[in-house]
Amino acid sequence: MEACRKTWPKTLYSSFHMFEVILQFSEKTWEEIVRIPRFDKSTIEYLEKRIRQSPDDELRRLWVEHHGLCTSWSILIASMLFDDPNTMYFGDDGRHRLAYTSHGLVIDSSARIPVLLKGDKAYTKGGIEYRMSTVEGQQPSLSYTRSGITKTYDVCQNWTDAIQRCLIQAASGRDVICLFRITQDSRLRFDGQIKWTKGTNIIVWSRRTIQKETGQTIEFRKQAIFGKGTEDTNAKCKMALMSFCHEDGRKALSSTILPIIQEKLWPALVTVFGLAELKADNIIVKAKE
């Protein structure tokens, strides 16, 4: 548990680095890639083959540098608990991956802190009911129930297989996202996000807060909209994003993704769509009950 608590605020939930790797594997330019909402079938097939051929040393940075998605988190924590992260099993439900041992220890970014299962007894954390079944001489089987739907995790061959599956999934998706992790009042939480959706001309950054006076959850959001801006508005957009990344303890973590956004993605969006304008708005996400 201590490893998760100490590591959580030092990591990013981010697919920006994965998107950069996917772009490199696709052999396309940034200007080509930002136009495409989704890869066509032949590109996906090529990417899947290229990803499956990737050796450990090519994929290791997708978790060892403290950024990545759910798969990266589970591998990173496994590497802290054991000399060889493959000491743990890695489970895949098709969209989400986690790590677990035959003794019932589960490392799942959805639960945030470790789950310890005892025998075949179910354990519920964060609305997810985990259950493990074991048959002598066979690998343990881990399943979960959420919103009344039960699924059993497929067992990955090793951490390499797990991160390859994650990359293949990311290649098929549209949203490229970063969530900043923090510890607040001893709770592991998120505080702010940056998102770009493939094929669009908008980068969005936002954070949520609960207003003490009203009890409402407000999302403070800014958008860089590429197309009709000027050099001045484009510079103001960049400065606004930089300010956001340097607020509330985000500075150290954002240093790993800002170069991708500002030096690679941003120029490509300007080339394809035009200079950026800034739009700011506040949205009531949840009213007081």
Secondary structure, DSSP 8 states (H G I E B T S, - for coil): -HHHHHHGGG-EEE-HHHHHHHHHHHT--HHHHTT-SS--HHHHHHHHHHHHT--HHHHTHHHHTSEESHHHHHHHHHHHHSSSGGGSEEEE-SS-EEEE-TTSEEE-TTT-S-EE--TT--EEETTEEEEEE--TTS--EEEEEETTEEEE-EE-SSHHHHHHHHHHHHHH--EEEEEEEEEETTEEEEEEEEEEETT-SEEEEEEEEE-TTT--EEEEEEEEEESS--HHHHHHHHHHHHHHHHSTT-HHHHTTTHHHIIIIIHHHHHHHH--EEEEEEEEEEE---
